[in-house]
Amino acid sequence: MRQHMLNGWLVAALVALVCLLGITAYMEVRKDLPRVACMRVLKAADKRPAHLESCSTACCNGTAPSA
């Protein structure tokens, strides 16, 4: 009986860990989407790779590149 309870807690902990990792990944991707979209729009408009420095403030909202 004790082994079944421990297995249940282990499964619950693993599910919680997967949920936390998924939420963290979602937040990071959501934070980076505007910058990527801006670079893609400028790249399509110029037909050359766009750098964040050439990005207008209306497009990128003045975000700084992350190293």
LINSULMO-V628050 format. One record per pair of residues at least 4 apart in sequence whose C-alpha atoms are under 7 Angstrom apart, sorted by the first residue. I is the first residue (numbers start at 1). J is the second residue. If there is no record, write none. Layout:
# LINSULMO-V628050
I/J ; I/J
This chain:
# LINSULMO-V628050
1/5 ; 2/6 ; 3/7 ; 4/8 ; 5/9 ; 6/10 ; 7/11 ; 8/12 ; 9/13 ; 10/14 ; 11/15 ; 12/16 ; 13/17 ; 14/18 ; 15/19 ; 16/20 ; 17/21 ; 18/22 ; 19/23 ; 20/24 ; 21/25 ; 22/26 ; 23/27 ; 24/28 ; 25/29 ; 26/30 ; 27/31 ; 28/32 ; 29/33 ; 32/36 ; 33/37 ; 34/38 ; 34/60 ; 35/39 ; 35/60 ; 36/40 ; 37/41 ; 38/42 ; 38/59 ; 38/60 ; 39/43 ; 39/50 ; 39/51 ; 39/52 ; 40/44 ; 41/45 ; 42/46 ; 42/50 ; 43/47 ; 43/48 ; 43/49 ; 43/50 ; 50/54 ; 51/55 ; 52/65 ; 55/59 ; 55/60 ; 56/60 ; 57/61 ; 57/62
